[in-house]
Amino acid sequence: MAFVALYEAIEQRRVPPARRLFIIVMALTGMVVFFFDSLSTESMLGNVLAIVSGAFFGLMFFLNSKHGSSPVTSSMISCCLMMIPGIAFIPRLGAVLPSEWALMVSAGVVSTGIANVCLAHGILRVPPLTANLITMLEVVFAPVWSHLIFGESFGRFALVGTVLIIGSLVVNPVWEQREWEAARAGEASASTRACDGTRSREGRSLCARLHVHL
């Protein structure tokens, strides 16, 4: 999310609004608190690679929200790139059990295939920051499924982090809806003032249709 906001700020050449910064800080705080038990400075290479990965992940949301972009094509390229490391394990495929094949196929079709199709269609309909926020639910649901299926326990701070992350997901669309309604109200008000100064019959008729549309 921080990288998405950075890319948008560079493109628009202005600092993100305070509302957006608050949402980002809230969600990032939830992430830090969620993993507070396991955070460490010992594996700095992994931390650096995670930051680089986040930069490219945010860039994906930013670019795929642009007019003329093709998120479906982007997802297909991503899936093909993810298959490349699997080439090294081809000699070991003979040892894979049928049940393991079934699990891998189901995970590939549902968790990757259908999920990428839904993401590719959904990312065109919401702002990039909102789409990035929604994908953060993976961080919450992964340990939930682990707890339900394998009995793994949550850390001490996981619940607080979950509340902050979900809270950012709830607050963000509420504020976006209010901004959208305020913008529409402003457009309708401007249209009304313009129509008040129109004297011709054709102009008044056109303004009336425009006002109904708004």
Backbone as a ProteinNet text record, in pm:
[ID]
protein_1_A
[PRIMARY]
MAFVALYEAIEQRRVPPARRLFIIVMALTGMVVFFFDSLSTESMLGNVLAIVSGAFFGLMFFLNSKHGSSPVTSSMISCCLMMIPGIAFIPRLGAVLPSEWALMVSAGVVSTGIANVCLAHGILRVPPLTANLITMLEVVFAPVWSHLIFGESFGRFALVGTVLIIGSLVVNPVWEQREWEAARAGEASASTRACDGTRSREGRSLCARLHVHL
[TERTIARY]
82.2	0	85.4	192.6	280.1	339.1	375.4	431.8	325.2	201.8	92.5	72.4	68.5	52.9	171.4	291.3	410.1	401.3	360.6	348.4	242.2	130.2	25.3	70.4	146.2	196	293.6	378.5	472.7	398.4	296.9	220.7	142.4	78.5	-3.9	75.3	200.9	290.8	232.5	176.1	125	125.8	127.5	129.5	-7.1	-13.8	-143.5	-223.7	-357.8	-439	-422.3	-455.6	-438	-519.5	-637.7	-721.4	-649	-585.4	-515.4	-394.2	-321.6	-206	-248.6	-362.4	-412.5	-446.5	-511	-546.4	-420.3	-319.3	-194.5	-126.1	-115.4	-51.4	-128.8	-260.5	-344.7	-322.5	-321.9	-304.7	-163.2	-63.2	75	100.7	39.4	52.3	-7.6	-123.4	-184.2	-93.9	-25.1	67.2	181.7	240.4	353.1	310.6	195.1	146.4	113.7	56	17.5	138.8	250.9	371.1	473.3	427.1	520.9	598.3	534.3	601	714.7	706.1	804.9	897.6	880.3	967.4	1109.2	1207	1345.9	1435.9	1548.2	1647.2	1757.8	1745	1850.3	1855.1	1740.8	1735	1708.9	1807.8	1790.4	1774.3	1839.4	1825.2	1679.9	1617.4	1475.9	1388.6	1419.8	1342.3	1357.1	1479.5	1503.4	1429.9	1436.3	1365.7	1214.3	1164.3	1021.3	981.1	1065.7	1037.6	1039.4	1138.3	1144	1020.6	979.7	859.3	737.2	729.3	618.3	616.1	734.8	742.3	684.8	719.6	667.9	520.7	478.3	337.8	251.6	296.7	225.2	225	335.7	343.2	243.2	221.5	123.2	-16.5	-54.9	-186.7	-195.6	-88.3	-88.3	-102.9	-26	-28.9	-157.1	-206.6	-326.3	-453.4	-447.3	-564.5	-572.3	-468.9	-465.7	-554.7	-602.2	-686.1	-607.1	-666.7	-601	-514.6	-503.1	-423.3	-499.5	-428.3	-488.4	-446.2	-521.5	-485.7	-485.1	-571.1	-574.2	-440.8	-391	-261.2	-150.1	-157.7	-58.6	-58.7	-176.5	-186.5	-130.3	-155.6	-103.8	48.3	107	253.1	309	240	284.1	283.2	177.2	168.3	278.8	307.8	414.3	550.7	574.5	701.2	713.5	600.7	605.1	632.9	606.5	631.2	778.5	856	996.9	1076.7	1066	1143.4	1105.1	983	939.5	1013.4	1082.6	1158.7	1266	1322.1	1428.3	1378.1	1246.1	1190.3	1127.3	1143.7	1086.1	1137.8	1267.1	1312.3	1245.7	1190	1128.7	978.7	921.6	777	729.6	817.3	777.4	747.1	800.7	779.2	655.3	585.6	466.7	349.2	280.7	168	43.4	-51.2	-176.1	-251.3	-254.4	-323.8	-256	-123.9	-50.2	-75.3	-85.6	-121.1	-258.8	-353.1	-488.6	-487.7	-409.5	-400.8	-336.2	-230.2	-162.1	-252.5	-324.9	-414.1	-527	-587.3	-696.3	-646.8	-527.8	-471.4	-440.8	-389	-358.7	-483	-589.1	-712.5	-786.6	-804	-885.3	-804	-694.2	-619.2	-544	-505	-428.9	-510.4	-567.1	-637.9	-761.6	-859.1	-984.3	-957.4	-866.1	-834.8	-776.9	-687.8	-628.8	-731.5	-824.5	-929.7	-1017.7	-1057.8	-1139.8	-1063.8	-934.3	-853.1	-838.3	-818	-799.2	-923.5	-1041.5	-1165.5	-1198.7	-1166.6	-1200.2	-1110.6	-983.5	-888.7	-924.4	-1004.1	-1046.9	-1161	-1221.3	-1341.3	-1319.7	-1201.8	-1173.6	-1039	-1014.3	-883.5	-773.2	-650.2	-540.6	-515.1	-529.5	-506.4	-610.7	-736.6	-842.7	-818.4	-778.2	-750.2	-636	-533.9	-420.4	-462.5	-551.8	-601.9	-677.4	-760.3	-840.6	-750.8	-642.5	-554	-483.9	-481.9	-421.3	-501.1	-625.5	-703.2	-637.1	-552.2	-479.6	-395.2	-337.4	-255	-338.4	-465	-553.1	-607.2	-651.7	-718.3	-621.4	-496.6	-400.7	-384.4	-356.4	-346.8	-481	-591.3	-723	-747.7	-718.3	-734.1	-638.6	-517.3	-420.9	-470.5	-534.9	-589.9	-706	-794.3	-912.6	-877.5	-779.4	-748.3	-639	-532.7	-417.3	-404.7	-492.8	-488.1	-376.2	-314.9	-208.3	-266.7	-193.6	-243.4	-196.9	-273	-237.3	-133.1	-54.6	37.8	-36.3	35.2	-28.4	-85.4	-20.9	-63.2	-144.5	-169	-235.7	-377.2	-449.8	-587.3	-592.7	-501.7	-498.1	-463.4	-365.4	-329.2	-443.7	-519	-633.4	-739	-765.9	-864.8	-822.5	-694.8	-646.2	-656	-618.6	-623.4	-767.4	-856.5	-996.5	-1057.9	-1017.3	-1066.8	-1030.5	-907.4	-867	-948.2	-983.5	-1064.3	-1205.7	-1256.9	-1392.6	-1396.4	-1300.3	-1299.2	-1273.1	-1182.9	-1145.7	-1264.9	-1347.2	-1460.3	-1565	-1581.3	-1677.6	-1636	-1507	-1457.8	-1462.7	-1432.1	-1439.6	-1582.7	-1681.6	-1821.3	-1861.8	-1816.9	-1849.7	-1787.2	-1662.5	-1598	-1670.7	-1714.2	-1785.8	-1918.3	-1991.7	-2119	-2099.1	-1993.1	-1965.1	-1931.3	-1854.3	-1818.8	-1942.6	-2031.9	-2154.5	-2243.6	-2250.8	-2330.7	-2274.3	-2140.2	-2078.1	-2106.7	-2104.2	-2135.5	-2280.3	-2372.2	-2513.1	-2536.3	-2467.4	-2481.9	-2429.1	-2314	-2258.3	-2349.9	-2409.7	-2501.2	-2624.6	-2676.2	-2794.5	-2765.2	-2647.7	-2612.1	-2596.2	-2539.9	-2523.5	-2658.9	-2751.1	-2883	-2964.9	-2941	-3015.3	-2985.4	-2866.8	-2831.1	-2864.5	-2930	-2965.5	-3104.7	-3118.5	-3245.8	-3319.8	-3249.1	-3316.2	-3390.9	-3498.9	-3577.6	-3494.8	-3412.2	-3330	-3227.4	-3170.9	-3071.5	-3132.1	-3256.5	-3321.4	-3356.9	-3397.8	-3432.6	-3309.7	-3196.3	-3073.5	-3025.3	-3033.8	-2992	-3080	-3208.2	-3298.5	-3261.8	-3231	-3192.3	-3060.7	-2966.2	-2837	-2855.7	-2945.7	-2968.8	-3029	-3120.6	-3179.7	-3074.4	-2982.6	-2875.9	-2783.9	-2749.5	-2662.9	-2735
-120.8	0	125.6	124.2	240.9	269.4	164.4	184.3	232.5	183.6	231.7	381	422.3	564.6	645.5	588.7	657.1	675	568.7	578	680.5	681.6	778.4	920.9	938.6	1071.8	1122	1032.2	1070.5	1107.2	1027.6	1054.7	1184.9	1208.2	1327.7	1448.2	1424	1529.7	1606	1530.1	1589.9	1485.9	1534.3	1445.7	1380	1251.4	1185.8	1254.8	1254.9	1317.6	1248.1	1321.2	1268.3	1140.8	1130.9	1012.5	888.2	900.4	785.6	747.7	847.3	819.2	749.9	791.3	728.9	582.2	551	413.4	328.5	383.1	309.3	280.9	382.7	363.9	262.4	268.4	176	32.3	10	-125.4	-176.7	-91.9	-134.7	-163.5	-84.3	-111.3	-246.9	-277.1	-407.8	-520.5	-500.5	-602.6	-624.7	-514.2	-525.6	-593.6	-551.7	-611.6	-758.8	-791.6	-930.3	-1022.7	-976.9	-1060.1	-1020.5	-948.6	-895.9	-1007.2	-1121.7	-1232.4	-1292.5	-1278.7	-1345.7	-1249	-1116.9	-1020.4	-1031.2	-1020.8	-1032.6	-957.9	-909.2	-842	-937.9	-1066.4	-1162.3	-1195.1	-1203	-1240.6	-1115.2	-1026.9	-900.2	-920	-1021.8	-1046.8	-1077.5	-1160.3	-1191	-1067.8	-980.7	-857.6	-765	-753.5	-668.6	-722.8	-854.3	-915.3	-897.2	-901.9	-880.9	-738.1	-640.9	-501.6	-483.8	-545	-537.4	-601.9	-716.1	-782.7	-693	-624.1	-533.1	-417.6	-370.3	-261.7	-305.7	-426.2	-476.2	-513.9	-564.5	-599.8	-474.2	-367.2	-240.5	-183.8	-201.1	-154	-227.2	-355.9	-433.3	-374	-339.8	-279.4	-142.6	-66.1	69.1	66.7	-18.6	-22.7	-86.9	-191.2	-259.8	-178.6	-70.4	15.5	122.2	128.8	230.3	192.6	295.6	273.8	201.6	98.1	21.9	-91.4	-107.2	-217.3	-349.1	-458.8	-591.9	-677	-671	-750.1	-900.6	-947.6	-1090.5	-1133.9	-1054.9	-1085.2	-1079.3	-980.4	-967.8	-1091.2	-1141.4	-1259.7	-1382.9	-1395	-1508.9	-1507.7	-1390.6	-1379.2	-1414	-1365.6	-1395	-1545.2	-1613	-1758.9	-1832.5	-1787.8	-1852.1	-1833.5	-1714.5	-1689.4	-1774.9	-1795.9	-1876.6	-2023.2	-2065.7	-2205.3	-2233.7	-2129.6	-2149.5	-2219.3	-2177.6	-2250	-2397.3	-2432.2	-2571.2	-2664.2	-2607	-2690.5	-2770	-2712.5	-2780.2	-2905.5	-2917.2	-3029.6	-3134.8	-3119.1	-3216.5	-3358.1	-3380.1	-3518.1	-3583.6	-3505.7	-3561.6	-3585.8	-3555.2	-3567.6	-3711.9	-3807.7	-3947.5	-3991.6	-3921.8	-3959.2	-3894.7	-3811.7	-3743.4	-3840.8	-3850.2	-3940	-3884.5	-3972.4	-3924.4	-3824.9	-3848.7	-3755.6	-3618.6	-3617.9	-3491	-3418.2	-3495.6	-3435.5	-3369.1	-3438.3	-3383.8	-3253.4	-3249.4	-3127.4	-3013.9	-3045.3	-2941.4	-2887.1	-2977.8	-2934.1	-2847.9	-2892.3	-2813.7	-2677.4	-2675.6	-2548.3	-2457.9	-2516.8	-2436.3	-2380.4	-2461.6	-2417.2	-2315.1	-2345.3	-2259.6	-2141.9	-2173.5	-2068.9	-1975.7	-2026	-1943.4	-1905.9	-2006.1	-1979.6	-1893.8	-1943.5	-1868.8	-1738	-1742.9	-1621	-1512.9	-1549.9	-1451.8	-1397	-1481	-1433.8	-1331	-1361.5	-1267.1	-1137.1	-1149.2	-1029.9	-945.7	-1013.4	-940.9	-861.7	-916.3	-844.5	-740.2	-769.4	-676.1	-554.4	-568.9	-458.6	-343.4	-371.4	-266.6	-183.2	-228.7	-163.5	-89.7	-99.3	-31.7	38.6	139.6	206.9	109.7	135.1	42.1	25.2	132.2	120.4	29.9	43.6	-41.1	-186.8	-213	-350.9	-409.2	-328.4	-374.8	-403.6	-320.6	-343	-475	-503.1	-625.4	-748.5	-743.7	-860.4	-885.5	-784.8	-804.6	-902.4	-930.9	-1029.8	-1167	-1189.8	-1316.5	-1335.9	-1226	-1232.7	-1277.9	-1236.2	-1270.9	-1412.5	-1446.8	-1575.7	-1693.8	-1673.3	-1784.9	-1848.2	-1770	-1833	-1881.1	-1817.7	-1865.2	-2006.3	-2028.5	-2163	-2260.6	-2216.3	-2303.3	-2342.7	-2248.6	-2278.2	-2376.6	-2355.3	-2440.5	-2581.5	-2592.2	-2722.2	-2795.8	-2724.2	-2788.9	-2761.6	-2676.5	-2648.6	-2557.1	-2483.4	-2391	-2271.7	-2224.9	-2117.5	-1981.6	-1878.1	-1741	-1688.3	-1591.1	-1523.2	-1427.2	-1369.9	-1281.1	-1155.6	-1108.5	-981.9	-1001.8	-1127	-1152.4	-1095.4	-1105.9	-1057.3	-906	-834.7	-688.6	-648.6	-718.3	-689	-715.7	-823.3	-855.7	-746	-696.4	-589.7	-463.8	-428.4	-308.8	-325.4	-444.2	-467	-462.7	-536.8	-537.5	-398.2	-327.4	-191.7	-99.4	-112	-29.4	-64.6	-192.8	-234.9	-180.1	-163.6	-112.2	39.8	106.5	252.9	308	246.1	298.4	313.5	209.1	227.5	323.7	333.6	429.1	570.8	601.5	735.1	759	656.3	672.6	700.6	633.4	657.2	799.8	849.2	986.6	1086.6	1062	1151.4	1148.4	1028.2	1015.7	1090.1	1076.2	1146	1297	1343.8	1487.1	1540.1	1459.5	1501.3	1507.7	1408.2	1409.1	1526.3	1557.1	1670.6	1800.8	1810.1	1929.2	1944.4	1831.6	1835.7	1877.5	1823.3	1858.2	2005.4	2057	2197.5	2287.8	2251.1	2330.6	2328.1	2211.1	2200.5	2287	2290.8	2372.2	2519.6	2564.6	2706.1	2741.8	2650.4	2677.6	2684.5	2597.4	2596	2718.9	2770.6	2889.6	3008.1	3007.6	3117.9	3092.8	2979.7	2946	2998.6	3070.9	3134.6	3063.6	2998.2	2935.7	2811.1	2775.8	2657.1	2531.6	2525.8	2406.9	2389.8	2500.3	2493.7	2446.2	2497.9	2454.1	2306.2	2258.1	2116.6	2028.3	2069.2	1993	1991	2104.4	2111.5	2023.8	2017.8	1934.4	1787.5	1744.2	1604	1573.4	1667.9	1649.9	1641.7	1724.4	1724.3	1590.8	1536.5	1407.6	1299.1	1305.1	1205.4	1210.4	1333.2	1345.8	1298.6
0	0	0	77.9	82.5	-55.3	-128.5	-261.8	-360	-348.1	-433.3	-411.1	-285.1	-255.1	-308.2	-302	-353.8	-504.7	-575.7	-721.8	-761.3	-689.8	-720.9	-691.6	-583	-549.5	-655.1	-707.4	-812.1	-939	-973.3	-1095.7	-1085.3	-971	-953.6	-904.4	-866.2	-819	-699.8	-606.4	-483.5	-372.7	-250.1	-133	-118.3	-85.8	-66.7	42.1	32.8	137.7	272.2	377.6	513.7	534.9	473.7	490.2	440.3	324	266.9	351.1	398	483.2	612.4	668.1	790.5	766.3	653.2	620.8	605.7	537.6	515.9	649.2	734.9	865	948.5	942.8	1020.1	974.5	843.8	791	815.7	793.8	816.6	964.2	1050.9	1194.2	1228.6	1166.4	1187.2	1140.6	1026.7	976.7	1074.3	1124.6	1216.6	1345.9	1400	1524.3	1503.7	1386.6	1358.3	1363.6	1307.6	1303.6	1410.5	1512.1	1612	1681.3	1702.4	1771.2	1690.3	1555.2	1470.8	1398	1420.6	1354.4	1409.7	1319.7	1363.4	1266.8	1316.8	1232.7	1190.4	1225.4	1194.1	1045	981.9	839.7	756.6	750.9	680.8	531.1	474.5	331.3	297.3	379.2	357.2	371.4	467.6	485.5	364.9	313.6	197	74.8	54.7	-58.2	-45.2	78.6	99.9	63	94.6	59.4	-92.5	-158.5	-305.3	-366.9	-311	-359.5	-342.5	-227.1	-205	-304	-342.3	-440.7	-575	-619.8	-747.2	-736.7	-620.9	-600.9	-607.7	-542.5	-551	-691.7	-764.6	-902.4	-990.6	-961.3	-1037.1	-1021.9	-899.6	-877.6	-943.7	-934.1	-989.7	-1141.4	-1209.5	-1355.8	-1408.4	-1341	-1389.5	-1370.7	-1294.2	-1278.4	-1387.5	-1472.6	-1577	-1693.8	-1765.4	-1882.5	-1991.4	-2048.6	-2154	-2104.5	-1973.3	-1920.3	-1933.7	-1920.7	-1933.6	-1814.4	-1704	-1585.9	-1612.3	-1704.7	-1735.4	-1795.8	-1891.3	-1951.3	-1847.6	-1759.4	-1653.5	-1563.1	-1529.4	-1444.8	-1514.6	-1645.9	-1720.7	-1724.6	-1746.1	-1746.6	-1608.9	-1503.3	-1367.8	-1340.4	-1383.3	-1361.7	-1437.6	-1559.3	-1637.7	-1570.1	-1515.6	-1447.6	-1321.3	-1252.2	-1130.6	-1160.3	-1284	-1320.3	-1347	-1374.9	-1411.1	-1300.8	-1173.2	-1069.7	-1058.7	-1099.1	-1091.1	-1184.6	-1284.6	-1379	-1305.3	-1200	-1125.1	-1053.7	-1034.6	-959.6	-1051.6	-1182.8	-1275.5	-1249.2	-1222.1	-1195.7	-1074.6	-984	-863.7	-878.2	-993.9	-1009.9	-997.4	-1028.8	-1019.8	-878.1	-779.9	-639.5	-579.2	-658.1	-606.6	-604.3	-492.3	-476.5	-544.6	-585.3	-647.6	-559.9	-429.8	-340.4	-340.3	-351.2	-355.6	-487	-597.3	-726.1	-717.3	-653.5	-640.5	-561.8	-454.3	-374.2	-453.5	-528.4	-606.5	-717.3	-784.5	-892.5	-837.3	-727.2	-668	-620.3	-559.6	-515.5	-634.4	-744	-862	-927.4	-934.4	-1001.4	-916.6	-787.4	-700.5	-645.9	-576.4	-506.2	-600.3	-716.8	-810	-932.5	-1000.6	-1125.3	-1107.7	-1033.1	-1013.3	-938.9	-840.9	-766.3	-857.7	-949.1	-1040.6	-1138.9	-1183.8	-1274.8	-1203.7	-1079.5	-1003.1	-976.7	-943.1	-918	-1044.9	-1158.6	-1285	-1322.6	-1296.5	-1328.6	-1222.5	-1096.3	-989.4	-984.4	-1023.3	-1011.8	-1106.3	-1210.1	-1303.1	-1246.6	-1137.6	-1085	-953.5	-897	-770.7	-781	-698.4	-698.1	-657.5	-703.5	-672.5	-523.3	-444.5	-300.7	-236.9	-279.5	-225.3	-260.4	-385.3	-426.1	-344.2	-320.1	-239.8	-96.3	-41.7	93.8	103.3	2.1	4.1	3.2	-74	-79.5	53.6	142.9	273.3	359.6	319.8	394.9	391.8	290.9	285.6	411.8	460.9	580.8	700.4	703.9	815.3	800.3	679.1	659.9	660.9	621.1	619.2	757.7	861.7	994.2	1047.9	1002.7	1046.1	995.1	865.5	809.2	876.1	905.1	973.4	1111.7	1178.5	1311.1	1302	1202.8	1191.5	1144.1	1052.7	992.9	1070.1	1105.6	1168.3	1317.8	1370.7	1513.8	1556.9	1463.2	1500	1576.4	1674.8	1760.8	1710.8	1744.7	1711.4	1809.2	1763.2	1853.1	1944.9	2039.2	2135.9	2072.4	1967.1	1907	1778.9	1740.5	1613.1	1610.4	1719.4	1722.8	1706.8	1774.1	1761.8	1618.7	1559.3	1420.9	1326	1350.1	1266	1272.8	1393.1	1409.3	1333	1338.7	1268.9	1117.3	1066.8	922.7	871.5	938.6	896.2	914.4	1020.2	1040.4	925.3	874.6	760.1	635.9	620.9	506.5	515.1	636.4	654.8	641.6	702.9	702.9	563.3	486.2	355.1	260.6	235	143.4	196	328.4	383.8	349.4	368.8	334.5	184.3	104.5	-41.4	-85.6	-24.1	-58.3	-24.5	89.8	126.7	30.3	-10.7	-106.5	-240.8	-282.1	-409.5	-403.8	-292.2	-278.4	-275.8	-208.6	-204.7	-343.4	-421.1	-557	-645.2	-634.9	-713.9	-675.8	-545.8	-501.3	-556.2	-561.4	-618.2	-766.1	-840.7	-983.5	-1006.1	-924.8	-940.1	-908.1	-805.3	-768.8	-879.1	-937	-1046.5	-1167.4	-1195.4	-1308.1	-1287.5	-1163.9	-1133.3	-1152.6	-1105.7	-1121.8	-1268.6	-1347.6	-1490.2	-1560	-1519.7	-1582	-1545.5	-1425.1	-1383.9	-1474.3	-1536.3	-1623.4	-1769.8	-1800.1	-1938.1	-1969.4	-2077.3	-2111.3	-2223.2	-2316.1	-2430.4	-2386.8	-2464	-2432.7	-2449.4	-2556.9	-2579.1	-2467.4	-2424.4	-2317.7	-2187.5	-2156	-2031.9	-2038	-2155.4	-2170	-2152.5	-2214.3	-2202	-2056.6	-1988.8	-1849.7	-1761.8	-1790.9	-1711.3	-1725	-1849.2	-1869.1	-1799.3	-1806	-1739.5	-1588.2	-1532.7	-1388.5	-1344.1	-1422.8	-1389.1	-1392	-1492.2	-1503.3	-1381	-1336.3	-1218.7	-1092.6
[MASK]
++++++++++++++++++++++++++++++++++++++++++++++++++++++++++++++++++++++++++++++++++++++++++++++++++++++++++++++++++++++++++++++++++++++++++++++++++++++++++++++++++++++++++++++++++++++++++++++++++++++++++++++++++++++

